[in-house]
Amino acid sequence: MPEPARARAVFSTEDFKLLREAVRHYIQTHEDEPETAKFVHLFHRLGSGAR
């Protein structure tokens, strides 16, 4: 049986930088909303994956 094809990365390092910047902007403009806490957690996860 042939070996399965290797998985490709969906996002590049540059994509993570752009996503992190977009999430940062959202956090700053929606800081008083309850949902913002979820975006803060996402922001930190994007930061740890982009390095």
Secondary structure in CASP SS format (residue, H / E / C, confidence):
PFRMAT SS
TARGET T0000
AUTHOR 0000-0000-0000
METHOD secondary structure of the structure
MODEL  1
M C 1.00
P C 1.00
E C 1.00
P C 1.00
A C 1.00
R C 1.00
A C 1.00
R C 1.00
A C 1.00
V C 1.00
F C 1.00
S C 1.00
T H 1.00
E H 1.00
D H 1.00
F H 1.00
K H 1.00
L H 1.00
L H 1.00
R H 1.00
E H 1.00
A H 1.00
V H 1.00
R H 1.00
H H 1.00
Y H 1.00
I H 1.00
Q H 1.00
T H 1.00
H C 1.00
E C 1.00
D C 1.00
E C 1.00
P C 1.00
E C 1.00
T H 1.00
A H 1.00
K H 1.00
F H 1.00
V H 1.00
H H 1.00
L H 1.00
F H 1.00
H H 1.00
R H 1.00
L H 1.00
G H 1.00
S H 1.00
G H 1.00
A C 1.00
R C 1.00
END
